Amino acid sequence: MNIDQLRAKFPNENVCRQFFESIIWRHGRICPHCQCQKSYAICGPSARPGLYECAKCKRQFTITTKTPMHSTKLPLWKWLLAMYYMINSSKGISSVILAKWVGTSQKSAWKLGHAVREMMDPGSEIVPALSSVVELDEKYVGGKPRYQHGVKHKRGKGTDKQ
């Protein structure tokens, strides 16, 4: 998919928001504060689209609440564009280039890049932390010995390190 096709698929902010909602809330809307599955959309002339209120804890939330995209002022289209560039670059992308392509400042692009990388991290939700004994065949603990004039330190298996 190229940029023109991406822009045709996501022509406005509303479509971008619906896309993120379908990705993050696959099995229905869930309150990020209390994990309740009952919520309703806040409608009205002054309410922004995509704002919901939990039926249990009565707190308001959007698709970006408690995600790396939380409290951002960037449009969701720019987030999507940054994700597109980062995924399609073979060797990574610098914040300077990302800022130029997305249309933000370098500082914003740096934060944007780190947030996208954090979202791409499989994280602790999928891979649990190690919780039992870990065995290694061979490991030398500690760094290189400090330089001492006239002293020749042994290397590898000849050391006294455990």
N, CA, C and O of each residue as an XYZ file, in Angstrom:
648
protein
N       0.850     -1.167      0.000
C       0.000      0.000      0.000
C       0.906      1.243      0.000
O       1.860      1.322      0.774
N       0.604      2.186     -0.854
C       1.370      3.429     -0.862
C       0.582      4.526     -0.129
O      -0.524      4.288      0.357
N       1.161      5.713     -0.060
C       0.546      6.819      0.694
C      -0.804      7.214      0.120
O      -1.737      7.502      0.869
N      -0.917      7.231     -1.213
C      -2.201      7.598     -1.831
C      -3.294      6.599     -1.464
O      -4.423      6.992     -1.171
N      -2.965      5.322     -1.479
C      -3.940      4.302     -1.098
C      -4.289      4.402      0.384
O      -5.439      4.206      0.777
N      -3.266      4.714      1.212
C      -3.515      4.879      2.640
C      -4.460      6.054      2.885
O      -5.378      5.955      3.700
N      -4.237      7.162      2.183
C      -5.089      8.351      2.341
C      -6.506      8.081      1.826
O      -7.478      8.592      2.384
N      -6.624      7.278      0.761
C      -7.955      6.941      0.247
C      -8.711      6.041      1.225
O      -9.929      6.150      1.367
N      -7.977      5.152      1.898
C      -8.615      4.243      2.847
C      -9.008      4.960      4.140
O      -9.996      4.597      4.779
N      -8.221      5.990      4.526
C      -8.487      6.752      5.742
C      -8.616      8.231      5.386
O      -7.694      9.009      5.630
N      -9.760      8.626      4.809
C      -9.890     10.000      4.309
C     -10.055     11.061      5.396
O      -9.730     12.227      5.170
N     -10.556     10.674      6.576
C     -10.762     11.686      7.618
C     -10.492     11.097      9.003
O     -10.222      9.905      9.150
N     -10.570     11.936      9.979
C     -10.255     11.562     11.359
C     -11.240     10.537     11.913
O     -10.862      9.674     12.705
N     -12.493     10.632     11.500
C     -13.516      9.713     11.975
C     -13.217      8.278     11.548
O     -13.369      7.349     12.342
N     -12.797      8.095     10.312
C     -12.471      6.760      9.808
C     -11.239      6.216     10.528
O     -11.181      5.029     10.847
N     -10.249      7.084     10.786
C      -9.059      6.671     11.544
C      -9.446      6.209     12.945
O      -8.959      5.183     13.420
N     -10.320      6.964     13.603
C     -10.759      6.596     14.950
C     -11.489      5.256     14.943
O     -11.263      4.424     15.822
N     -12.363      5.040     13.958
C     -13.076      3.766     13.861
C     -12.114      2.610     13.615
O     -12.326      1.505     14.113
N     -11.058      2.865     12.849
C     -10.052      1.828     12.599
C      -9.340      1.450     13.902
O      -9.196      0.267     14.211
N      -8.895      2.461     14.667
C      -8.221      2.177     15.931
C      -9.156      1.482     16.913
O      -8.725      0.605     17.662
N     -10.435      1.868     16.918
C     -11.404      1.205     17.797
C     -11.566     -0.261     17.418
O     -11.682     -1.116     18.297
N     -11.574     -0.564     16.127
C     -11.714     -1.966     15.706
C     -10.482     -2.784     16.063
O     -10.582     -3.992     16.277
N      -9.322     -2.140     16.129
C      -8.095     -2.850     16.483
C      -7.995     -3.038     18.004
O      -7.742     -4.146     18.476
N      -8.190     -1.965     18.760
C      -7.996     -2.023     20.207
C      -9.170     -2.697     20.915
O      -8.963     -3.462     21.857
N     -10.377     -2.430     20.481
C     -11.560     -3.027     21.087
C     -12.141     -4.078     20.154
O     -13.236     -3.898     19.622
N     -11.425     -5.162     19.953
C     -11.879     -6.232     19.036
C     -13.182     -6.869     19.502
O     -14.055     -7.174     18.689
N     -13.313     -7.068     20.811
C     -14.468     -7.790     21.360
C     -15.436     -6.850     22.062
O     -16.101     -7.245     23.020
N     -15.519     -5.639     21.603
C     -16.431     -4.669     22.190
C     -15.688     -3.645     23.029
O     -14.551     -3.864     23.446
N     -16.343     -2.539     23.263
C     -15.750     -1.426     23.997
C     -15.539     -1.807     25.459
O     -16.441     -2.345     26.100
N     -14.347     -1.528     25.988
C     -14.012     -1.829     27.376
C     -13.478     -0.561     28.020
O     -12.635      0.128     27.444
N     -13.963     -0.257     29.202
C     -13.492      0.912     29.935
C     -12.045      0.670     30.370
O     -11.771     -0.331     31.030
N     -11.117      1.557     30.018
C      -9.724      1.348     30.415
C      -9.475      1.574     31.905
O      -8.421      1.203     32.420
N     -10.437      2.178     32.597
C     -10.262      2.468     34.016
C     -10.673      1.289     34.888
O      -9.956      0.933     35.823
N     -11.829      0.675     34.591
C     -12.349     -0.388     35.459
C     -12.620     -1.704     34.713
O     -13.096     -2.665     35.317
N     -12.327     -1.754     33.422
C     -12.508     -2.949     32.580
C     -13.970     -3.366     32.405
O     -14.250     -4.506     32.032
N     -14.889     -2.457     32.671
C     -16.311     -2.727     32.489
C     -16.644     -2.723     30.996
O     -16.079     -1.938     30.234
N     -17.554     -3.593     30.581
C     -17.910     -3.674     29.168
C     -19.163     -2.863     28.837
O     -19.584     -2.817     27.681
N     -19.751     -2.233     29.830
C     -20.925     -1.405     29.586
C     -20.518      0.057     29.544
O     -19.998      0.599     30.519
N     -20.759      0.683     28.413
C     -20.477      2.109     28.274
C     -21.389      2.654     27.185
O     -21.981      1.903     26.410
N     -21.485      3.963     27.147
C     -22.317      4.574     26.114
C     -21.602      5.795     25.549
O     -20.799      6.440     26.223
N     -21.916      6.087     24.307
C     -21.309      7.226     23.628
C     -21.919      8.511     24.146
O     -23.126      8.584     24.376
N     -21.097      9.518     24.331
C     -21.577     10.837     24.740
C     -21.869     11.617     23.474
O     -20.971     11.902     22.682
N     -23.133     11.958     23.293
C     -23.563     12.663     22.085
C     -24.001     14.073     22.449
O     -24.333     14.362     23.598
N     -23.996     14.917     21.474
C     -24.435     16.290     21.697
C     -23.642     17.241     20.830
O     -22.636     16.859     20.232
N     -24.093     18.475     20.761
C     -23.421     19.435     19.885
C     -22.006     19.781     20.337
O     -21.156     20.090     19.501
N     -21.734     19.737     21.645
C     -20.401     20.107     22.128
C     -19.494     18.897     22.383
O     -18.304     19.067     22.649
N     -20.042     17.681     22.305
C     -19.244     16.477     22.575
C     -18.420     16.114     21.349
O     -18.907     16.153     20.219
N     -17.183     15.766     21.589
C     -16.335     15.353     20.468
C     -16.635     13.903     20.109
O     -17.024     13.120     20.975
N     -16.459     13.541     18.855
C     -16.735     12.158     18.456
C     -15.732     11.202     19.097
O     -14.555     11.526     19.253
N     -16.217     10.026     19.460
C     -15.343      9.018     20.040
C     -15.196      9.126     21.546
O     -14.327      8.477     22.127
N     -16.032      9.939     22.194
C     -15.982     10.084     23.642
C     -17.058      9.192     24.255
O     -18.218      9.238     23.844
N     -16.672      8.384     25.234
C     -17.586      7.433     25.854
C     -17.549      7.605     27.366
O     -16.594      8.146     27.924
N     -18.615      7.130     28.020
C     -18.667      7.156     29.476
C     -18.994      5.764     29.972
O     -19.895      5.104     29.454
N     -18.262      5.322     30.973
C     -18.465      3.995     31.549
C     -19.736      4.000     32.390
O     -20.009      4.959     33.111
N     -20.504      2.931     32.295
C     -21.742      2.827     33.061
C     -21.462      2.502     34.526
O     -22.289      2.793     35.390
N     -20.313      1.906     34.814
C     -19.998      1.495     36.178
C     -19.275      2.596     36.959
O     -19.744      3.023     38.014
N     -18.119      3.058     36.431
C     -17.321      4.042     37.175
C     -17.616      5.486     36.775
O     -17.102      6.412     37.402
N     -18.430      5.693     35.749
C     -18.867      7.014     35.283
C     -17.711      7.903     34.793
O     -17.854      9.124     34.730
N     -16.577      7.298     34.450
C     -15.454      8.073     33.938
C     -15.510      8.094     32.419
O     -15.957      7.135     31.790
N     -15.055      9.190     31.840
C     -15.051      9.324     30.388
C     -13.747      8.780     29.825
O     -12.703      8.845     30.472
N     -13.819      8.244     28.611
C     -12.634      7.720     27.953
C     -12.802      7.755     26.445
O     -13.915      7.851     25.926
N     -11.679      7.675     25.757
C     -11.654      7.567     24.298
C     -10.781      6.378     23.942
O     -10.322      5.654     24.826
N     -10.554      6.176     22.671
C      -9.738      5.054     22.227
C      -8.282      5.235     22.635
O      -7.549      4.252     22.741
N      -7.850      6.467     22.866
C      -6.446      6.712     23.213
C      -6.170      6.677     24.712
O      -5.008      6.729     25.115
N      -7.195      6.592     25.544
C      -7.017      6.604     26.988
C      -6.195      5.405     27.441
O      -6.466      4.266     27.060
N      -5.174      5.686     28.270
C      -4.268      4.679     28.830
C      -3.529      3.893     27.748
O      -3.256      2.705     27.916
N      -3.212      4.548     26.655
C      -2.354      3.989     25.612
C      -1.213      4.983     25.419
O      -1.269      6.086     25.962
N      -0.184      4.622     24.663
C       0.866      5.611     24.376
C       0.354      6.833     23.617
O       1.043      7.852     23.565
N      -0.836      6.753     23.028
C      -1.410      7.890     22.311
C      -2.204      8.817     23.232
O      -2.773      9.806     22.770
N      -2.248      8.507     24.527
C      -3.063      9.253     25.484
C      -2.648     10.719     25.567
O      -1.460     11.042     25.547
N      -3.611     11.572     25.658
C      -3.472     13.024     25.794
C      -2.612     13.655     24.712
O      -1.847     14.583     24.976
N      -2.739     13.153     23.512
C      -2.010     13.735     22.391
C      -2.867     14.791     21.711
O      -4.096     14.708     21.699
N      -2.206     15.766     21.158
C      -2.922     16.774     20.391
C      -2.790     16.510     18.896
O      -3.392     17.211     18.082
N      -2.004     15.501     18.537
C      -1.842     15.148     17.129
C      -3.078     14.412     16.629
O      -3.655     13.610     17.365
N      -3.488     14.665     15.411
C      -4.610     13.903     14.850
C      -4.241     12.424     14.697
O      -3.073     12.075     14.525
N      -5.240     11.582     14.760
C      -4.994     10.147     14.610
C      -4.416      9.806     13.243
O      -3.722      8.799     13.097
N      -4.696     10.638     12.239
C      -4.139     10.414     10.910
C      -2.610     10.478     10.957
O      -1.938      9.690     10.292
N      -2.058     11.412     11.740
C      -0.599     11.530     11.842
C      -0.010     10.332     12.572
O       1.089      9.887     12.243
N      -0.723      9.810     13.549
C      -0.275      8.588     14.217
C      -0.243      7.429     13.225
O       0.713      6.654     13.187
N      -1.281      7.327     12.438
C      -1.361      6.256     11.444
C      -0.262      6.397     10.403
O       0.341      5.405      9.995
N      -0.003      7.617      9.976
C       1.042      7.889      9.002
C       2.416      7.537      9.574
O       3.242      6.950      8.875
N       2.666      7.889     10.826
C       3.932      7.548     11.469
C       4.100      6.033     11.566
O       5.189      5.509     11.334
N       3.024      5.337     11.907
C       3.088      3.874     11.966
C       3.403      3.285     10.599
O       4.187      2.344     10.484
N       2.787      3.845      9.568
C       3.026      3.382      8.202
C       4.500      3.546      7.833
O       5.117      2.614      7.318
N       5.066      4.728      8.094
C       6.466      4.977      7.749
C       7.410      4.094      8.550
O       8.394      3.589      8.011
N       7.122      3.905      9.823
C       8.013      3.102     10.664
C       7.970      1.623     10.290
O       8.988      0.934     10.347
N       6.811      1.147      9.915
C       6.696     -0.264      9.535
C       7.336     -0.519      8.176
O       7.935     -1.571      7.955
N       7.208      0.438      7.273
C       7.726      0.238      5.922
C       9.181      0.642      5.736
O       9.725      0.464      4.647
N       9.828      1.179      6.765
C      11.245      1.499      6.622
C      12.056      0.279      7.050
O      11.830     -0.289      8.118
N      12.994     -0.108      6.209
C      13.724     -1.350      6.466
C      14.726     -1.226      7.608
O      14.946     -2.197      8.332
N      15.338     -0.056      7.787
C      16.370      0.092      8.811
C      15.975      1.072      9.911
O      16.850      1.603     10.594
N      14.717      1.317     10.093
C      14.283      2.291     11.080
C      14.224      3.675     10.457
O      14.578      3.866      9.294
N      13.777      4.622     11.240
C      13.600      5.979     10.726
C      13.980      6.965     11.824
O      13.609      6.779     12.984
N      14.707      7.998     11.468
C      15.114      8.990     12.460
C      13.961      9.943     12.742
O      13.032     10.075     11.946
N      14.040     10.596     13.884
C      12.980     11.532     14.258
C      12.977     12.757     13.346
O      11.929     13.368     13.139
N      14.133     13.121     12.803
C      14.205     14.278     11.901
C      13.441     13.980     10.611
O      12.653     14.803     10.145
N      13.677     12.811     10.043
C      12.989     12.419      8.805
C      11.505     12.203      9.072
O      10.659     12.618      8.279
N      11.189     11.550     10.194
C       9.784     11.316     10.539
C       9.047     12.640     10.705
O       7.898     12.766     10.282
N       9.691     13.619     11.312
C       9.078     14.941     11.492
C       8.794     15.585     10.142
O       7.743     16.196      9.950
N       9.719     15.451      9.217
C       9.542     16.043      7.893
C       8.393     15.364      7.140
O       7.584     16.038      6.502
N       8.321     14.039      7.214
C       7.303     13.297      6.464
C       5.911     13.421      7.078
O       4.917     13.473      6.354
N       5.835     13.467      8.411
C       4.534     13.519      9.081
C       4.036     14.955      9.200
O       2.830     15.203      9.207
N       4.969     15.899      9.292
C       4.570     17.299      9.391
C       4.470     17.788     10.819
O       3.541     18.522     11.158
N       5.413     17.393     11.665
C       5.453     17.839     13.048
C       6.849     18.371     13.354
O       7.714     18.402     12.478
N       7.060     18.780     14.576
C       8.403     19.182     14.990
C       9.233     17.929     15.261
O       8.684     16.834     15.384
N      10.535     18.084     15.354
C      11.411     16.947     15.612
C      11.140     16.364     16.996
O      11.171     15.145     17.166
N      10.876     17.213     17.984
C      10.584     16.725     19.338
C       9.312     15.878     19.353
O       9.262     14.823     19.985
N       8.293     16.353     18.650
C       7.039     15.587     18.589
C       7.252     14.268     17.866
O       6.712     13.239     18.272
N       8.038     14.293     16.795
C       8.314     13.063     16.043
C       9.108     12.079     16.887
O       8.908     10.869     16.779
N      10.009     12.583     17.729
C      10.787     11.702     18.606
C       9.862     10.993     19.582
O       9.953      9.779     19.766
N       8.962     11.764     20.213
C       8.003     11.160     21.150
C       7.052     10.219     20.429
O       6.700      9.159     20.946
N       6.643     10.614     19.239
C       5.745      9.792     18.421
C       6.414      8.463     18.080
O       5.795      7.404     18.186
N       7.675      8.523     17.671
C       8.414      7.306     17.332
C       8.549      6.368     18.509
O       8.379      5.157     18.366
N       8.855      6.917     19.676
C       8.982      6.072     20.862
C       7.641      5.469     21.265
O       7.583      4.317     21.696
N       6.579      6.229     21.131
C       5.254      5.704     21.480
C       4.843      4.588     20.518
O       4.263      3.588     20.943
N       5.137      4.752     19.232
C       4.799      3.707     18.254
C       5.623      2.453     18.531
O       5.103      1.340     18.453
N       6.899      2.624     18.853
C       7.735      1.460     19.185
C       7.212      0.758     20.433
O       7.239     -0.470     20.516
N       6.737      1.533     21.396
C       6.165      0.938     22.606
C       4.908      0.135     22.287
O       4.668     -0.918     22.879
N       4.108      0.637     21.347
C       2.900     -0.098     20.962
C       3.241     -1.364     20.186
O       2.494     -2.341     20.237
N       4.364     -1.355     19.469
C       4.765     -2.534     18.695
C       5.428     -3.584     19.571
O       5.568     -4.730     19.144
N       5.844     -3.228     20.791
C       6.483     -4.161     21.706
C       5.458     -5.196     22.163
O       4.370     -4.830     22.607
N       5.791     -6.479     22.060
C       4.833     -7.497     22.507
C       4.481     -7.337     23.975
O       3.357     -7.642     24.375
N       5.411     -6.869     24.776
C       5.136     -6.498     26.162
C       4.850     -7.652     27.088
O       4.957     -8.824     26.726
N       4.488     -7.283     28.283
C       4.261     -8.272     29.326
C       2.898     -8.942     29.198
O       2.645     -9.946     29.863
N       2.023     -8.411     28.366
C       0.704     -9.031     28.225
C       0.806    -10.386     27.531
O       0.055    -11.308     27.851
N       1.736    -10.507     26.580
C       1.842    -11.738     25.813
C       2.914    -12.648     26.398
O       2.673    -13.838     26.600
N       4.088    -12.104     26.671
C       5.206    -12.886     27.172
C       5.330    -12.645     28.675
O       5.647    -11.531     29.091
N       5.085    -13.664     29.493
C       5.209    -13.456     30.934
C       6.670    -13.340     31.348
O       7.557    -13.818     30.640
N       6.921    -12.714     32.478
C       8.270    -12.574     32.996
C       8.771    -13.923     33.496
O       7.980    -14.796     33.853
N      10.094    -14.087     33.519
C      10.661    -15.325     34.039
C      10.348    -15.435     35.522
O      10.449    -14.457     36.263
N       9.966    -16.635     35.950
C       9.550    -16.764     37.340
C      10.194    -17.942     38.053
O       9.889    -18.170     39.224
N      11.076    -18.707     37.398
C      11.710    -19.840     38.066
C      13.215    -19.770     37.834
O      13.739    -18.731     37.431
N      13.908    -20.878     38.089
C      15.360    -20.926     37.975
C      15.762    -20.858     36.503
O      15.180    -21.528     35.651
N      16.775    -20.031     36.226
C      17.322    -19.920     34.876
C      18.720    -20.505     34.903
O      19.541    -20.078     35.715
N      19.023    -21.479     34.033
C      20.332    -22.115     34.005
C      21.105    -21.645     32.789
O      20.558    -21.522     31.693
N      22.403    -21.383     33.002
C      23.300    -20.986     31.922
C      24.443    -21.974     31.866
O      24.851    -22.502     32.900
N      24.968    -22.233     30.688
C      26.104    -23.133     30.555
C      27.376    -22.481     31.104
O      28.094    -23.090     31.897
N      27.648    -21.266     30.689
C      28.881    -20.599     31.070
C      28.664    -19.101     31.042
O      28.124    -18.565     30.075
N      29.079    -18.430     32.088
C      28.900    -16.983     32.133
C      29.961    -16.388     33.031
O      30.188    -16.876     34.138
N      30.612    -15.340     32.564
C      31.580    -14.608     33.363
C      30.909    -13.338     33.850
O      30.462    -12.518     33.048
N      30.839    -13.171     35.168
C      30.162    -12.032     35.748
C      31.187    -10.954     36.073
O      32.248    -11.251     36.623
N      30.886     -9.743     35.746
C      31.774     -8.624     36.031
C      32.410     -8.119     34.749
O      32.385     -8.784     33.714
N      32.963     -6.962     34.839
C      33.561     -6.353     33.663
C      35.029     -6.687     33.526
O      35.563     -7.549     34.223
N      35.665     -5.984     32.611
C      37.092     -6.125     32.395
C      37.834     -5.626     33.627
O      37.411     -4.650     34.246
N      38.942     -6.285     33.994
C      39.712     -5.767     35.128
C      40.300     -4.396     34.803
O      40.607     -4.109     33.646
N      40.455     -3.563     35.807
C      41.019     -2.235     35.598
C      42.482     -2.350     35.193
O      43.179     -3.301     35.547
N      42.912     -1.373     34.458
C      44.291     -1.360     33.993
C      45.231     -1.101     35.162
O      45.054     -0.156     35.932
N      46.227     -1.961     35.272
C      47.283     -1.774     36.263
C      48.600     -1.906     35.529
O      48.798     -2.864     34.781
N      49.495     -0.974     35.727
C      50.763     -0.945     35.010
C      51.584     -2.196     35.328
O      51.849     -2.487     36.495
N      51.976     -2.921     34.311
C      52.838     -4.090     34.463
C      52.118     -5.365     34.855
O      52.768     -6.396     35.027
N      50.810     -5.337     35.003
C      50.056     -6.536     35.399
C      49.354     -7.088     34.177
O      48.662     -6.355     33.470
N      49.530     -8.399     33.919
C      48.879     -9.058     32.797
C      47.741     -9.903     33.359
O      47.983    -10.850     34.108
N      46.510     -9.568     33.005
C      45.337    -10.305     33.504
C      45.022    -11.461     32.579
O      45.145    -11.351     31.359
N      44.609    -12.586     33.183
C      44.227    -13.754     32.394
C      42.896    -13.475     31.692
O      42.123    -12.621     32.125
N      42.644    -14.199     30.615
C      41.405    -14.018     29.862
C      40.606    -15.312     29.832
O      41.169    -16.398     29.978
N      39.299    -15.200     29.644
C      38.434    -16.355     29.418
C      38.397    -17.321     30.591
O      38.177    -16.909     31.730
N      38.615    -18.621     30.315
C      38.489    -19.663     31.343
C      39.612    -19.642     32.359
O      39.520    -20.295     33.399
N      40.675    -18.898     32.071
C      41.788    -18.802     33.011
C      41.540    -17.869     34.176
O      42.355    -17.794     35.095
N      40.427    -17.158     34.151
C      40.147    -16.220     35.240
C      39.563    -16.930     36.435
O      39.134    -18.081     36.356
N      39.554    -16.218     37.543
C      38.972    -16.778     38.765
C      37.502    -16.413     38.908
O      36.892    -16.715     39.934
N      36.937    -15.783     37.923
C      35.535    -15.376     38.001
C      34.625    -16.596     37.929
O      34.959    -17.608     37.312
N      33.482    -16.477     38.568
C      32.517    -17.574     38.519
C      31.478    -17.323     37.467
O      30.579    -18.142     37.280
